């Protein structure tokens, strides 16, 4: 799955928040506090999963623009191939 630069920056920002939470959870797990450790690790994983798969209202304009550009680009490519082929 290819990523745009904005998606990559968004993932990096989420990881900046999720990694310390996961490390804190891992520390609890090492100390034997299983419930707290699992909870913190679960929160960190949840942050990344939600960022990856949840569509937010701010994502909608970008998705619409990508689909529009894709349709315009396909139409122009198809027209050039048809014109060159005749």
FENJOJO-V692166 format. One record per backbone hydrogen bond with DSSP energy under -0.5 kcal/mol. NH is the residue of the N-H (numbers start at 1). CO is the residue of the C=O. Records with the same first field share a line. If there is no record, write none. Layout:
BEGIN
NH = CO, CO
END
This chain:
BEGIN
8 = 4
9 = 5
10 = 6
11 = 7
12 = 8
13 = 9
14 = 10
15 = 11
16 = 12
17 = 13
18 = 14
19 = 15
20 = 16
21 = 17
22 = 18
23 = 19
24 = 20
25 = 21
26 = 22
27 = 23
28 = 24
29 = 25
30 = 26
31 = 27
32 = 28, 29
33 = 28
34 = 32
37 = 33
38 = 34
39 = 35
40 = 36
41 = 37
42 = 38
43 = 39
44 = 40
45 = 41
46 = 42
47 = 43
48 = 44
49 = 45
50 = 46
51 = 47
52 = 48
53 = 49
54 = 50
56 = 54
59 = 56
60 = 56
61 = 57
63 = 59
64 = 60
65 = 61
66 = 62
67 = 63
68 = 64
69 = 65
70 = 66
71 = 67
72 = 68
73 = 69
74 = 70
75 = 71
76 = 72
77 = 73
78 = 74
79 = 75
80 = 76
81 = 77
82 = 78
83 = 79
84 = 80
85 = 81
86 = 82
END
